[in-house]
Amino acid sequence: MSMQDDKLQERIMNCLEEILPSTVTVTAESNLWELGINSMTFIRLVVALEEALDIEIEDESIYLEHFRNVESIKALVSPYVSSS
């Protein structure tokens, strides 16, 4: 994993820790749906990612399956981060 990937993963993890209850432990492999992501936390996560990464995720890209775990989120936001 490159330094940029490490930093991106860290920022995603920070966003997740911000929106999930403090009693939830998040790892890069965590299935976020099993950790309690619901429609409200899902929207909060999208907003947190956009703010933290200074990007705007296209509405057409906002599908639950893109938010299954940290790796899937990283795959979704990487092109936005690269082009900003």
CORVEN-V827538 format. One line per field, one symbol per residue. ss: DSSP state (~ for helix, > for strand, _ for the rest). phi: phi as a letter, one per 20 degrees, with the letter a starting at -180 (. if undefined). burial: b if it has 24 or more other C-alpha atoms within 12 Angstrom, else e. A space follows every 10 residues. Layout:
BEGIN
ss: ???
phi: ???
burial: ???
END
This chain:
BEGIN
ss: __~~~~~~~~ ~~~~~~~~~_ __________ ________~~ ~~~~~~~~~~ ~~~_____~~ ~__~~~~__~ ~~~~~~~~~~ ~~~_
phi: .ffffgffff ffffffffee gffeedcfeg efffeofcff fffffgffff ffdlccffgf eecgffcfbf ffffffegff ffee
burial: eeeeeeebbb bbbbbbbebb eeeeebebee bbeebebeee bbeebbbbbb ebbeebbeee ebebebbbbb bbbbebbbee beee
END
